[in-house]
């Protein structure tokens, strides 16, 4: 049975998760690079969280 909320039990909103995944997959970035880009947008995310 498909769920309407695939990120239901995650700490961050779905928009934030999708933004991080999109950046990581679209550009040749490291986890630290993605963390830095999210920090520029005002989101405090640890590198291991992006992993």
Secondary structure as a PSIPRED ss2 file (coil, helix, strand):
# PSIPRED VFORMAT (PSIPRED V4.0)

   1 X C   1.000  0.000  0.000
   2 X C   1.000  0.000  0.000
   3 X C   1.000  0.000  0.000
   4 X C   1.000  0.000  0.000
   5 X C   1.000  0.000  0.000
   6 X C   1.000  0.000  0.000
   7 X C   1.000  0.000  0.000
   8 X C   1.000  0.000  0.000
   9 X C   1.000  0.000  0.000
  10 X C   1.000  0.000  0.000
  11 X C   1.000  0.000  0.000
  12 X C   1.000  0.000  0.000
  13 X C   1.000  0.000  0.000
  14 X H   0.000  1.000  0.000
  15 X H   0.000  1.000  0.000
  16 X H   0.000  1.000  0.000
  17 X H   0.000  1.000  0.000
  18 X H   0.000  1.000  0.000
  19 X H   0.000  1.000  0.000
  20 X H   0.000  1.000  0.000
  21 X H   0.000  1.000  0.000
  22 X H   0.000  1.000  0.000
  23 X H   0.000  1.000  0.000
  24 X H   0.000  1.000  0.000
  25 X H   0.000  1.000  0.000
  26 X H   0.000  1.000  0.000
  27 X C   1.000  0.000  0.000
  28 X C   1.000  0.000  0.000
  29 X C   1.000  0.000  0.000
  30 X C   1.000  0.000  0.000
  31 X H   0.000  1.000  0.000
  32 X H   0.000  1.000  0.000
  33 X H   0.000  1.000  0.000
  34 X H   0.000  1.000  0.000
  35 X H   0.000  1.000  0.000
  36 X H   0.000  1.000  0.000
  37 X H   0.000  1.000  0.000
  38 X H   0.000  1.000  0.000
  39 X H   0.000  1.000  0.000
  40 X H   0.000  1.000  0.000
  41 X C   1.000  0.000  0.000
  42 X C   1.000  0.000  0.000
  43 X C   1.000  0.000  0.000
  44 X C   1.000  0.000  0.000
  45 X C   1.000  0.000  0.000
  46 X C   1.000  0.000  0.000
  47 X H   0.000  1.000  0.000
  48 X H   0.000  1.000  0.000
  49 X H   0.000  1.000  0.000
  50 X H   0.000  1.000  0.000
  51 X C   1.000  0.000  0.000
